[in-house]
Amino acid sequence: MRGNSLWEGHRIVLPELRERAAKRCADCRFLVKIQGREEARWGCVAGLPEYGAPGKLIPESLHAVEVIRVAGRDGLLRAVSRGDPDAQACGVFLPRFRKLVPSVPG
């Protein structure tokens, strides 16, 4: 079955979904750290109305109070429940912007 684009480790993967199937949530811009009073957890903000649009700027971390204000307590629970950095990326995957580090002249 080598060379067959539909066969990927005993799973059928359509060619246009192959790129997304190879990505992880850790590389997605919608995965942010949600800071509570005592701890910080990863959360996916793709389902939140304020941050889910592709053109919006998404911060690297959010306060839990802000997420509750935008989406309510249920929205916070949904975001935190989908916050596994090692999980396979979903259909709304967008790559994270990388910060440009200026080179030091040598």
Gaussian input, Z-matrix of N, CA and C with variables (Angstrom, degrees):
# hf/3-21g

backbone

0 1
 N
 C     1     B1
 C     2     B2     1     A1
 N     3     B3     2     A2     1     D1
 C     4     B4     3     A3     2     D2
 C     5     B5     4     A4     3     D3
 N     6     B6     5     A5     4     D4
 C     7     B7     6     A6     5     D5
 C     8     B8     7     A7     6     D6
 N     9     B9     8     A8     7     D7
 C    10    B10     9     A9     8     D8
 C    11    B11    10    A10     9     D9
 N    12    B12    11    A11    10    D10
 C    13    B13    12    A12    11    D11
 C    14    B14    13    A13    12    D12
 N    15    B15    14    A14    13    D13
 C    16    B16    15    A15    14    D14
 C    17    B17    16    A16    15    D15
 N    18    B18    17    A17    16    D16
 C    19    B19    18    A18    17    D17
 C    20    B20    19    A19    18    D18
 N    21    B21    20    A20    19    D19
 C    22    B22    21    A21    20    D20
 C    23    B23    22    A22    21    D21
 N    24    B24    23    A23    22    D22
 C    25    B25    24    A24    23    D23
 C    26    B26    25    A25    24    D24
 N    27    B27    26    A26    25    D25
 C    28    B28    27    A27    26    D26
 C    29    B29    28    A28    27    D27
 N    30    B30    29    A29    28    D28
 C    31    B31    30    A30    29    D29
 C    32    B32    31    A31    30    D30
 N    33    B33    32    A32    31    D31
 C    34    B34    33    A33    32    D32
 C    35    B35    34    A34    33    D33
 N    36    B36    35    A35    34    D34
 C    37    B37    36    A36    35    D35
 C    38    B38    37    A37    36    D36
 N    39    B39    38    A38    37    D37
 C    40    B40    39    A39    38    D38
 C    41    B41    40    A40    39    D39
 N    42    B42    41    A41    40    D40
 C    43    B43    42    A42    41    D41
 C    44    B44    43    A43    42    D42
 N    45    B45    44    A44    43    D43
 C    46    B46    45    A45    44    D44
 C    47    B47    46    A46    45    D45
 N    48    B48    47    A47    46    D46
 C    49    B49    48    A48    47    D47
 C    50    B50    49    A49    48    D48
 N    51    B51    50    A50    49    D49
 C    52    B52    51    A51    50    D50
 C    53    B53    52    A52    51    D51
 N    54    B54    53    A53    52    D52
 C    55    B55    54    A54    53    D53
 C    56    B56    55    A55    54    D54
 N    57    B57    56    A56    55    D55
 C    58    B58    57    A57    56    D56
 C    59    B59    58    A58    57    D57
 N    60    B60    59    A59    58    D58
 C    61    B61    60    A60    59    D59
 C    62    B62    61    A61    60    D60
 N    63    B63    62    A62    61    D61
 C    64    B64    63    A63    62    D62
 C    65    B65    64    A64    63    D63
 N    66    B66    65    A65    64    D64
 C    67    B67    66    A66    65    D65
 C    68    B68    67    A67    66    D66
 N    69    B69    68    A68    67    D67
 C    70    B70    69    A69    68    D68
 C    71    B71    70    A70    69    D69
 N    72    B72    71    A71    70    D70
 C    73    B73    72    A72    71    D71
 C    74    B74    73    A73    72    D72
 N    75    B75    74    A74    73    D73
 C    76    B76    75    A75    74    D74
 C    77    B77    76    A76    75    D75
 N    78    B78    77    A77    76    D76
 C    79    B79    78    A78    77    D77
 C    80    B80    79    A79    78    D78
 N    81    B81    80    A80    79    D79
 C    82    B82    81    A81    80    D80
 C    83    B83    82    A82    81    D81
 N    84    B84    83    A83    82    D82
 C    85    B85    84    A84    83    D83
 C    86    B86    85    A85    84    D84
 N    87    B87    86    A86    85    D85
 C    88    B88    87    A87    86    D86
 C    89    B89    88    A88    87    D87
 N    90    B90    89    A89    88    D88
 C    91    B91    90    A90    89    D89
 C    92    B92    91    A91    90    D90
 N    93    B93    92    A92    91    D91
 C    94    B94    93    A93    92    D92
 C    95    B95    94    A94    93    D93
 N    96    B96    95    A95    94    D94
 C    97    B97    96    A96    95    D95
 C    98    B98    97    A97    96    D96
 N    99    B99    98    A98    97    D97
 C   100   B100    99    A99    98    D98
 C   101   B101   100   A100    99    D99
 N   102   B102   101   A101   100   D100
 C   103   B103   102   A102   101   D101
 C   104   B104   103   A103   102   D102
 N   105   B105   104   A104   103   D103
 C   106   B106   105   A105   104   D104
 C   107   B107   106   A106   105   D105
 N   108   B108   107   A107   106   D106
 C   109   B109   108   A108   107   D107
 C   110   B110   109   A109   108   D108
 N   111   B111   110   A110   109   D109
 C   112   B112   111   A111   110   D110
 C   113   B113   112   A112   111   D111
 N   114   B114   113   A113   112   D112
 C   115   B115   114   A114   113   D113
 C   116   B116   115   A115   114   D114
 N   117   B117   116   A116   115   D115
 C   118   B118   117   A117   116   D116
 C   119   B119   118   A118   117   D117
 N   120   B120   119   A119   118   D118
 C   121   B121   120   A120   119   D119
 C   122   B122   121   A121   120   D120
 N   123   B123   122   A122   121   D121
 C   124   B124   123   A123   122   D122
 C   125   B125   124   A124   123   D123
 N   126   B126   125   A125   124   D124
 C   127   B127   126   A126   125   D125
 C   128   B128   127   A127   126   D126
 N   129   B129   128   A128   127   D127
 C   130   B130   129   A129   128   D128
 C   131   B131   130   A130   129   D129
 N   132   B132   131   A131   130   D130
 C   133   B133   132   A132   131   D131
 C   134   B134   133   A133   132   D132
 N   135   B135   134   A134   133   D133
 C   136   B136   135   A135   134   D134
 C   137   B137   136   A136   135   D135
 N   138   B138   137   A137   136   D136
 C   139   B139   138   A138   137   D137
 C   140   B140   139   A139   138   D138
 N   141   B141   140   A140   139   D139
 C   142   B142   141   A141   140   D140
 C   143   B143   142   A142   141   D141
 N   144   B144   143   A143   142   D142
 C   145   B145   144   A144   143   D143
 C   146   B146   145   A145   144   D144
 N   147   B147   146   A146   145   D145
 C   148   B148   147   A147   146   D146
 C   149   B149   148   A148   147   D147
 N   150   B150   149   A149   148   D148
 C   151   B151   150   A150   149   D149
 C   152   B152   151   A151   150   D150
 N   153   B153   152   A152   151   D151
 C   154   B154   153   A153   152   D152
 C   155   B155   154   A154   153   D153
 N   156   B156   155   A155   154   D154
 C   157   B157   156   A156   155   D155
 C   158   B158   157   A157   156   D156
 N   159   B159   158   A158   157   D157
 C   160   B160   159   A159   158   D158
 C   161   B161   160   A160   159   D159
 N   162   B162   161   A161   160   D160
 C   163   B163   162   A162   161   D161
 C   164   B164   163   A163   162   D162
 N   165   B165   164   A164   163   D163
 C   166   B166   165   A165   164   D164
 C   167   B167   166   A166   165   D165
 N   168   B168   167   A167   166   D166
 C   169   B169   168   A168   167   D167
 C   170   B170   169   A169   168   D168
 N   171   B171   170   A170   169   D169
 C   172   B172   171   A171   170   D170
 C   173   B173   172   A172   171   D171
 N   174   B174   173   A173   172   D172
 C   175   B175   174   A174   173   D173
 C   176   B176   175   A175   174   D174
 N   177   B177   176   A176   175   D175
 C   178   B178   177   A177   176   D176
 C   179   B179   178   A178   177   D177
 N   180   B180   179   A179   178   D178
 C   181   B181   180   A180   179   D179
 C   182   B182   181   A181   180   D180
 N   183   B183   182   A182   181   D181
 C   184   B184   183   A183   182   D182
 C   185   B185   184   A184   183   D183
 N   186   B186   185   A185   184   D184
 C   187   B187   186   A186   185   D185
 C   188   B188   187   A187   186   D186
 N   189   B189   188   A188   187   D187
 C   190   B190   189   A189   188   D188
 C   191   B191   190   A190   189   D189
 N   192   B192   191   A191   190   D190
 C   193   B193   192   A192   191   D191
 C   194   B194   193   A193   192   D192
 N   195   B195   194   A194   193   D193
 C   196   B196   195   A195   194   D194
 C   197   B197   196   A196   195   D195
 N   198   B198   197   A197   196   D196
 C   199   B199   198   A198   197   D197
 C   200   B200   199   A199   198   D198
 N   201   B201   200   A200   199   D199
 C   202   B202   201   A201   200   D200
 C   203   B203   202   A202   201   D201
 N   204   B204   203   A203   202   D202
 C   205   B205   204   A204   203   D203
 C   206   B206   205   A205   204   D204
 N   207   B207   206   A206   205   D205
 C   208   B208   207   A207   206   D206
 C   209   B209   208   A208   207   D207
 N   210   B210   209   A209   208   D208
 C   211   B211   210   A210   209   D209
 C   212   B212   211   A211   210   D210
 N   213   B213   212   A212   211   D211
 C   214   B214   213   A213   212   D212
 C   215   B215   214   A214   213   D213
 N   216   B216   215   A215   214   D214
 C   217   B217   216   A216   215   D215
 C   218   B218   217   A217   216   D216
 N   219   B219   218   A218   217   D217
 C   220   B220   219   A219   218   D218
 C   221   B221   220   A220   219   D219
 N   222   B222   221   A221   220   D220
 C   223   B223   222   A222   221   D221
 C   224   B224   223   A223   222   D222
 N   225   B225   224   A224   223   D223
 C   226   B226   225   A225   224   D224
 C   227   B227   226   A226   225   D225
 N   228   B228   227   A227   226   D226
 C   229   B229   228   A228   227   D227
 C   230   B230   229   A229   228   D228
 N   231   B231   230   A230   229   D229
 C   232   B232   231   A231   230   D230
 C   233   B233   232   A232   231   D231
 N   234   B234   233   A233   232   D232
 C   235   B235   234   A234   233   D233
 C   236   B236   235   A235   234   D234
 N   237   B237   236   A236   235   D235
 C   238   B238   237   A237   236   D236
 C   239   B239   238   A238   237   D237
 N   240   B240   239   A239   238   D238
 C   241   B241   240   A240   239   D239
 C   242   B242   241   A241   240   D240
 N   243   B243   242   A242   241   D241
 C   244   B244   243   A243   242   D242
 C   245   B245   244   A244   243   D243
 N   246   B246   245   A245   244   D244
 C   247   B247   246   A246   245   D245
 C   248   B248   247   A247   246   D246
 N   249   B249   248   A248   247   D247
 C   250   B250   249   A249   248   D248
 C   251   B251   250   A250   249   D249
 N   252   B252   251   A251   250   D250
 C   253   B253   252   A252   251   D251
 C   254   B254   253   A253   252   D252
 N   255   B255   254   A254   253   D253
 C   256   B256   255   A255   254   D254
 C   257   B257   256   A256   255   D255
 N   258   B258   257   A257   256   D256
 C   259   B259   258   A258   257   D257
 C   260   B260   259   A259   258   D258
 N   261   B261   260   A260   259   D259
 C   262   B262   261   A261   260   D260
 C   263   B263   262   A262   261   D261
 N   264   B264   263   A263   262   D262
 C   265   B265   264   A264   263   D263
 C   266   B266   265   A265   264   D264
 N   267   B267   266   A266   265   D265
 C   268   B268   267   A267   266   D266
 C   269   B269   268   A268   267   D267
 N   270   B270   269   A269   268   D268
 C   271   B271   270   A270   269   D269
 C   272   B272   271   A271   270   D270
 N   273   B273   272   A272   271   D271
 C   274   B274   273   A273   272   D272
 C   275   B275   274   A274   273   D273
 N   276   B276   275   A275   274   D274
 C   277   B277   276   A276   275   D275
 C   278   B278   277   A277   276   D276
 N   279   B279   278   A278   277   D277
 C   280   B280   279   A279   278   D278
 C   281   B281   280   A280   279   D279
 N   282   B282   281   A281   280   D280
 C   283   B283   282   A282   281   D281
 C   284   B284   283   A283   282   D282
 N   285   B285   284   A284   283   D283
 C   286   B286   285   A285   284   D284
 C   287   B287   286   A286   285   D285
 N   288   B288   287   A287   286   D286
 C   289   B289   288   A288   287   D287
 C   290   B290   289   A289   288   D288
 N   291   B291   290   A290   289   D289
 C   292   B292   291   A291   290   D290
 C   293   B293   292   A292   291   D291
 N   294   B294   293   A293   292   D292
 C   295   B295   294   A294   293   D293
 C   296   B296   295   A295   294   D294
 N   297   B297   296   A296   295   D295
 C   298   B298   297   A297   296   D296
 C   299   B299   298   A298   297   D297
 N   300   B300   299   A299   298   D298
 C   301   B301   300   A300   299   D299
 C   302   B302   301   A301   300   D300
 N   303   B303   302   A302   301   D301
 C   304   B304   303   A303   302   D302
 C   305   B305   304   A304   303   D303
 N   306   B306   305   A305   304   D304
 C   307   B307   306   A306   305   D305
 C   308   B308   307   A307   306   D306
 N   309   B309   308   A308   307   D307
 C   310   B310   309   A309   308   D308
 C   311   B311   310   A310   309   D309
 N   312   B312   311   A311   310   D310
 C   313   B313   312   A312   311   D311
 C   314   B314   313   A313   312   D312
 N   315   B315   314   A314   313   D313
 C   316   B316   315   A315   314   D314
 C   317   B317   316   A316   315   D315

   B1=1.4404
   B2=1.5254
   B3=1.2916
   B4=1.4642
   B5=1.5203
   B6=1.3190
   B7=1.4453
   B8=1.5163
   B9=1.3114
   B10=1.4541
   B11=1.5274
   B12=1.3303
   B13=1.4629
   B14=1.5229
   B15=1.3198
   B16=1.4603
   B17=1.5231
   B18=1.3181
   B19=1.4596
   B20=1.5202
   B21=1.3056
   B22=1.4566
   B23=1.5223
   B24=1.2769
   B25=1.4604
   B26=1.5116
   B27=1.3148
   B28=1.4595
   B29=1.5290
   B30=1.3121
   B31=1.4628
   B32=1.5164
   B33=1.2994
   B34=1.4529
   B35=1.5220
   B36=1.3238
   B37=1.4489
   B38=1.5183
   B39=1.3105
   B40=1.4552
   B41=1.5229
   B42=1.3298
   B43=1.4680
   B44=1.5263
   B45=1.3227
   B46=1.4697
   B47=1.5261
   B48=1.3313
   B49=1.4607
   B50=1.5231
   B51=1.3021
   B52=1.4657
   B53=1.5217
   B54=1.3308
   B55=1.4626
   B56=1.5262
   B57=1.3015
   B58=1.4632
   B59=1.5181
   B60=1.3139
   B61=1.4603
   B62=1.5205
   B63=1.3197
   B64=1.4582
   B65=1.5226
   B66=1.3111
   B67=1.4590
   B68=1.5231
   B69=1.3057
   B70=1.4603
   B71=1.5251
   B72=1.3015
   B73=1.4648
   B74=1.5303
   B75=1.3137
   B76=1.4607
   B77=1.5220
   B78=1.3257
   B79=1.4615
   B80=1.5231
   B81=1.3201
   B82=1.4664
   B83=1.5273
   B84=1.3252
   B85=1.4624
   B86=1.5246
   B87=1.3321
   B88=1.4588
   B89=1.5265
   B90=1.3198
   B91=1.4656
   B92=1.5253
   B93=1.3217
   B94=1.4633
   B95=1.5221
   B96=1.3117
   B97=1.4588
   B98=1.5287
   B99=1.3314
   B100=1.4636
   B101=1.5209
   B102=1.3366
   B103=1.4552
   B104=1.5200
   B105=1.3213
   B106=1.4606
   B107=1.5154
   B108=1.3259
   B109=1.4647
   B110=1.5179
   B111=1.3291
   B112=1.4577
   B113=1.5176
   B114=1.3226
   B115=1.4560
   B116=1.5192
   B117=1.3158
   B118=1.4637
   B119=1.5214
   B120=1.3280
   B121=1.4625
   B122=1.5158
   B123=1.3238
   B124=1.4519
   B125=1.5139
   B126=1.3276
   B127=1.4519
   B128=1.5182
   B129=1.3141
   B130=1.4643
   B131=1.5262
   B132=1.3334
   B133=1.4592
   B134=1.5254
   B135=1.3293
   B136=1.4658
   B137=1.5200
   B138=1.3113
   B139=1.4528
   B140=1.5200
   B141=1.3297
   B142=1.4612
   B143=1.5251
   B144=1.3391
   B145=1.4646
   B146=1.5281
   B147=1.3143
   B148=1.4610
   B149=1.5326
   B150=1.3106
   B151=1.4620
   B152=1.5180
   B153=1.3164
   B154=1.4569
   B155=1.5119
   B156=1.3177
   B157=1.4623
   B158=1.5250
   B159=1.3324
   B160=1.4651
   B161=1.5217
   B162=1.3254
   B163=1.4567
   B164=1.5102
   B165=1.3150
   B166=1.4655
   B167=1.5227
   B168=1.3219
   B169=1.4560
   B170=1.5211
   B171=1.3042
   B172=1.4600
   B173=1.5250
   B174=1.3312
   B175=1.4659
   B176=1.5269
   B177=1.3273
   B178=1.4649
   B179=1.5251
   B180=1.3308
   B181=1.4647
   B182=1.5296
   B183=1.3188
   B184=1.4635
   B185=1.5193
   B186=1.3143
   B187=1.4554
   B188=1.5233
   B189=1.3040
   B190=1.4639
   B191=1.5241
   B192=1.3254
   B193=1.4640
   B194=1.5253
   B195=1.3220
   B196=1.4651
   B197=1.5307
   B198=1.3287
   B199=1.4650
   B200=1.5241
   B201=1.3310
   B202=1.4637
   B203=1.5252
   B204=1.3290
   B205=1.4615
   B206=1.5272
   B207=1.3296
   B208=1.4667
   B209=1.5246
   B210=1.3378
   B211=1.4682
   B212=1.5197
   B213=1.3145
   B214=1.4596
   B215=1.5239
   B216=1.3167
   B217=1.4628
   B218=1.5280
   B219=1.3380
   B220=1.4692
   B221=1.5256
   B222=1.3207
   B223=1.4634
   B224=1.5191
   B225=1.3288
   B226=1.4624
   B227=1.5225
   B228=1.3233
   B229=1.4664
   B230=1.5297
   B231=1.3420
   B232=1.4690
   B233=1.5244
   B234=1.3426
   B235=1.4652
   B236=1.5262
   B237=1.3210
   B238=1.4668
   B239=1.5258
   B240=1.3296
   B241=1.4667
   B242=1.5288
   B243=1.3313
   B244=1.4642
   B245=1.5224
   B246=1.2964
   B247=1.4530
   B248=1.5108
   B249=1.3118
   B250=1.4642
   B251=1.5256
   B252=1.3416
   B253=1.4651
   B254=1.5270
   B255=1.3321
   B256=1.4621
   B257=1.5224
   B258=1.3163
   B259=1.4683
   B260=1.5248
   B261=1.3150
   B262=1.4540
   B263=1.5247
   B264=1.3240
   B265=1.4616
   B266=1.5238
   B267=1.3192
   B268=1.4651
   B269=1.5305
   B270=1.3104
   B271=1.4586
   B272=1.5129
   B273=1.3256
   B274=1.4617
   B275=1.5260
   B276=1.3226
   B277=1.4628
   B278=1.5241
   B279=1.3203
   B280=1.4576
   B281=1.5206
   B282=1.3360
   B283=1.4688
   B284=1.5234
   B285=1.3080
   B286=1.4633
   B287=1.5218
   B288=1.3310
   B289=1.4568
   B290=1.5176
   B291=1.2896
   B292=1.4637
   B293=1.5193
   B294=1.3161
   B295=1.4548
   B296=1.5227
   B297=1.3105
   B298=1.4552
   B299=1.5203
   B300=1.3082
   B301=1.4535
   B302=1.5170
   B303=1.3408
   B304=1.4640
   B305=1.5208
   B306=1.3070
   B307=1.4641
   B308=1.5191
   B309=1.3048
   B310=1.4592
   B311=1.5200
   B312=1.3485
   B313=1.4729
   B314=1.5201
   B315=1.3015
   B316=1.4628
   B317=1.4176
   A1=112.15
   A2=117.93
   A3=120.02
   A4=109.96
   A5=115.37
   A6=120.68
   A7=113.99
   A8=117.58
   A9=120.89
   A10=107.99
   A11=116.98
   A12=120.27
   A13=113.01
   A14=118.14
   A15=120.06
   A16=112.87
   A17=117.37
   A18=120.41
   A19=108.98
   A20=117.55
   A21=122.16
   A22=108.85
   A23=118.49
   A24=121.42
   A25=113.51
   A26=117.41
   A27=124.02
   A28=113.32
   A29=117.59
   A30=120.84
   A31=108.32
   A32=116.19
   A33=119.95
   A34=107.74
   A35=115.96
   A36=121.98
   A37=107.56
   A38=116.11
   A39=119.89
   A40=109.56
   A41=117.98
   A42=120.32
   A43=113.98
   A44=118.48
   A45=119.61
   A46=112.22
   A47=117.96
   A48=121.36
   A49=112.54
   A50=117.01
   A51=120.91
   A52=111.88
   A53=117.12
   A54=120.75
   A55=110.89
   A56=117.63
   A57=120.31
   A58=111.74
   A59=117.42
   A60=120.32
   A61=111.28
   A62=117.61
   A63=121.13
   A64=111.93
   A65=118.86
   A66=122.79
   A67=111.36
   A68=115.46
   A69=123.37
   A70=109.68
   A71=116.14
   A72=121.11
   A73=111.93
   A74=117.83
   A75=120.78
   A76=111.96
   A77=118.22
   A78=122.43
   A79=112.71
   A80=118.27
   A81=122.54
   A82=110.28
   A83=116.45
   A84=120.00
   A85=112.87
   A86=117.82
   A87=120.67
   A88=112.66
   A89=118.56
   A90=121.41
   A91=108.46
   A92=116.70
   A93=121.87
   A94=109.23
   A95=115.26
   A96=120.71
   A97=107.53
   A98=116.04
   A99=121.87
   A100=107.69
   A101=115.68
   A102=122.41
   A103=110.25
   A104=115.98
   A105=121.75
   A106=110.03
   A107=117.00
   A108=120.51
   A109=112.11
   A110=116.22
   A111=119.92
   A112=114.25
   A113=117.89
   A114=119.62
   A115=110.59
   A116=114.72
   A117=121.48
   A118=107.99
   A119=116.26
   A120=121.75
   A121=109.33
   A122=115.13
   A123=120.65
   A124=109.03
   A125=116.31
   A126=120.97
   A127=110.93
   A128=116.22
   A129=122.69
   A130=108.27
   A131=117.00
   A132=121.32
   A133=112.11
   A134=117.61
   A135=120.51
   A136=111.39
   A137=119.14
   A138=121.99
   A139=113.98
   A140=117.98
   A141=120.57
   A142=109.88
   A143=117.77
   A144=119.61
   A145=113.79
   A146=118.05
   A147=120.16
   A148=112.75
   A149=118.15
   A150=121.35
   A151=113.88
   A152=119.14
   A153=121.78
   A154=115.50
   A155=118.93
   A156=120.94
   A157=110.11
   A158=117.84
   A159=120.49
   A160=114.21
   A161=119.22
   A162=121.08
   A163=114.63
   A164=117.86
   A165=121.55
   A166=110.93
   A167=115.59
   A168=120.54
   A169=108.22
   A170=115.80
   A171=121.51
   A172=107.89
   A173=118.21
   A174=119.86
   A175=111.37
   A176=115.65
   A177=120.20
   A178=111.63
   A179=117.09
   A180=120.22
   A181=108.94
   A182=114.95
   A183=122.57
   A184=108.96
   A185=116.41
   A186=120.60
   A187=108.24
   A188=116.50
   A189=121.42
   A190=111.27
   A191=117.51
   A192=121.37
   A193=110.33
   A194=116.54
   A195=120.25
   A196=111.20
   A197=116.83
   A198=120.38
   A199=110.04
   A200=117.52
   A201=121.03
   A202=110.27
   A203=117.32
   A204=120.83
   A205=111.39
   A206=117.12
   A207=121.48
   A208=111.71
   A209=117.57
   A210=120.35
   A211=114.43
   A212=118.11
   A213=120.11
   A214=111.64
   A215=114.91
   A216=120.92
   A217=111.58
   A218=117.04
   A219=120.22
   A220=111.25
   A221=116.99
   A222=120.68
   A223=112.02
   A224=116.20
   A225=120.23
   A226=110.54
   A227=116.93
   A228=120.19
   A229=111.44
   A230=117.53
   A231=120.74
   A232=111.05
   A233=116.49
   A234=120.38
   A235=110.78
   A236=117.14
   A237=120.61
   A238=110.93
   A239=117.67
   A240=119.41
   A241=112.13
   A242=117.54
   A243=120.47
   A244=111.66
   A245=118.71
   A246=121.96
   A247=115.12
   A248=118.63
   A249=121.80
   A250=108.99
   A251=118.75
   A252=120.30
   A253=113.91
   A254=118.12
   A255=120.54
   A256=113.25
   A257=117.76
   A258=121.00
   A259=110.62
   A260=115.48
   A261=120.96
   A262=108.82
   A263=116.82
   A264=121.47
   A265=111.30
   A266=115.00
   A267=120.51
   A268=109.93
   A269=116.50
   A270=121.36
   A271=114.87
   A272=119.30
   A273=121.13
   A274=111.76
   A275=117.32
   A276=122.31
   A277=110.94
   A278=116.03
   A279=122.98
   A280=106.61
   A281=118.18
   A282=119.22
   A283=111.72
   A284=114.66
   A285=122.30
   A286=108.97
   A287=116.22
   A288=120.36
   A289=108.19
   A290=116.29
   A291=120.86
   A292=109.10
   A293=116.02
   A294=120.08
   A295=108.72
   A296=114.84
   A297=119.24
   A298=108.38
   A299=115.96
   A300=121.58
   A301=106.90
   A302=117.31
   A303=118.22
   A304=110.36
   A305=115.14
   A306=119.28
   A307=109.52
   A308=114.97
   A309=121.36
   A310=107.62
   A311=117.25
   A312=118.06
   A313=110.14
   A314=115.39
   A315=120.24
   A316=112.29
   D1=8.70
   D2=179.03
   D3=-67.39
   D4=143.49
   D5=179.89
   D6=85.89
   D7=-4.46
   D8=179.04
   D9=-91.21
   D10=118.05
   D11=-175.98
   D12=-72.28
   D13=-14.35
   D14=179.22
   D15=-89.88
   D16=-8.85
   D17=-176.21
   D18=-110.50
   D19=111.75
   D20=-179.15
   D21=-132.03
   D22=89.74
   D23=175.95
   D24=59.71
   D25=51.99
   D26=177.22
   D27=69.66
   D28=18.62
   D29=176.07
   D30=-128.66
   D31=145.86
   D32=175.60
   D33=-89.43
   D34=121.77
   D35=-179.78
   D36=-125.39
   D37=122.54
   D38=177.91
   D39=-68.39
   D40=146.03
   D41=-175.89
   D42=-56.25
   D43=-38.06
   D44=-178.73
   D45=-73.82
   D46=-17.50
   D47=178.06
   D48=-97.69
   D49=-3.98
   D50=-176.70
   D51=-60.32
   D52=-42.97
   D53=-179.05
   D54=-63.35
   D55=-41.62
   D56=-179.94
   D57=-71.32
   D58=-31.17
   D59=-179.76
   D60=-70.55
   D61=-22.47
   D62=-179.31
   D63=-86.90
   D64=-9.02
   D65=-176.31
   D66=-92.51
   D67=157.97
   D68=178.41
   D69=-117.18
   D70=156.69
   D71=179.94
   D72=-61.68
   D73=-26.62
   D74=-179.86
   D75=-62.18
   D76=-23.80
   D77=-179.79
   D78=-94.94
   D79=2.13
   D80=-175.25
   D81=-91.15
   D82=143.24
   D83=-179.91
   D84=-74.53
   D85=-16.56
   D86=-179.54
   D87=-82.42
   D88=-10.07
   D89=178.25
   D90=-86.38
   D91=113.01
   D92=-178.01
   D93=-126.86
   D94=162.62
   D95=176.03
   D96=-89.67
   D97=124.24
   D98=179.85
   D99=-102.71
   D100=116.70
   D101=-174.07
   D102=-95.09
   D103=119.95
   D104=175.02
   D105=-98.48
   D106=-164.53
   D107=178.66
   D108=-68.76
   D109=-41.55
   D110=-172.68
   D111=-111.89
   D112=-24.58
   D113=-176.44
   D114=-146.28
   D115=165.17
   D116=176.21
   D117=-118.66
   D118=136.56
   D119=178.56
   D120=-129.72
   D121=156.17
   D122=174.68
   D123=-76.78
   D124=145.72
   D125=177.85
   D126=-150.49
   D127=149.55
   D128=178.49
   D129=-99.65
   D130=118.75
   D131=-177.50
   D132=-100.29
   D133=17.22
   D134=-179.58
   D135=-65.22
   D136=-28.38
   D137=-178.60
   D138=-88.89
   D139=-5.20
   D140=-179.69
   D141=-83.00
   D142=136.97
   D143=-175.15
   D144=-63.77
   D145=-32.56
   D146=-176.77
   D147=-77.81
   D148=-28.26
   D149=-174.56
   D150=-116.06
   D151=-6.65
   D152=-173.96
   D153=-77.17
   D154=-15.52
   D155=-178.77
   D156=-75.07
   D157=140.14
   D158=-177.46
   D159=-63.15
   D160=-27.57
   D161=-177.59
   D162=-83.85
   D163=-10.11
   D164=-177.05
   D165=-77.34
   D166=147.25
   D167=173.31
   D168=-82.56
   D169=132.37
   D170=-176.37
   D171=-116.36
   D172=121.82
   D173=179.48
   D174=-69.14
   D175=163.35
   D176=179.76
   D177=-73.30
   D178=-27.03
   D179=177.88
   D180=-143.08
   D181=150.96
   D182=178.97
   D183=-130.74
   D184=151.56
   D185=172.44
   D186=-83.85
   D187=144.78
   D188=-178.80
   D189=-61.28
   D190=-32.16
   D191=179.48
   D192=-63.35
   D193=-38.75
   D194=179.46
   D195=-67.25
   D196=-39.30
   D197=178.08
   D198=-66.39
   D199=-39.41
   D200=177.48
   D201=-64.74
   D202=-38.81
   D203=178.99
   D204=-63.58
   D205=-39.65
   D206=-177.23
   D207=-78.30
   D208=-45.39
   D209=-169.97
   D210=-122.04
   D211=-3.57
   D212=-178.77
   D213=82.91
   D214=176.71
   D215=-177.99
   D216=-64.62
   D217=-38.70
   D218=178.38
   D219=-64.66
   D220=-37.45
   D221=177.38
   D222=-64.40
   D223=-38.33
   D224=176.78
   D225=-64.57
   D226=-44.22
   D227=179.63
   D228=-64.38
   D229=-39.25
   D230=177.16
   D231=-64.41
   D232=-42.59
   D233=-178.67
   D234=-64.14
   D235=-43.97
   D236=-178.04
   D237=-71.15
   D238=-33.40
   D239=-179.60
   D240=-69.47
   D241=-22.99
   D242=178.66
   D243=-100.47
   D244=21.00
   D245=-173.45
   D246=-100.24
   D247=50.16
   D248=178.45
   D249=-99.87
   D250=110.25
   D251=-178.08
   D252=-63.22
   D253=-24.56
   D254=-177.74
   D255=-90.61
   D256=-1.75
   D257=-179.13
   D258=-73.91
   D259=157.47
   D260=175.96
   D261=-70.29
   D262=138.73
   D263=-175.76
   D264=-64.73
   D265=148.90
   D266=-179.87
   D267=-89.61
   D268=-169.57
   D269=-175.62
   D270=-74.62
   D271=-12.93
   D272=179.62
   D273=-100.61
   D274=21.40
   D275=-177.83
   D276=-60.66
   D277=129.92
   D278=169.63
   D279=-132.61
   D280=133.97
   D281=-176.94
   D282=-64.70
   D283=146.32
   D284=179.99
   D285=-72.02
   D286=142.12
   D287=174.58
   D288=-72.86
   D289=134.56
   D290=177.57
   D291=-94.19
   D292=137.27
   D293=177.76
   D294=-74.05
   D295=136.56
   D296=177.57
   D297=-85.71
   D298=123.84
   D299=178.75
   D300=-100.34
   D301=120.93
   D302=-178.68
   D303=-65.26
   D304=139.38
   D305=179.73
   D306=-77.22
   D307=145.39
   D308=179.58
   D309=-91.63
   D310=123.87
   D311=179.46
   D312=-65.16
   D313=135.54
   D314=-174.36
   D315=-106.46

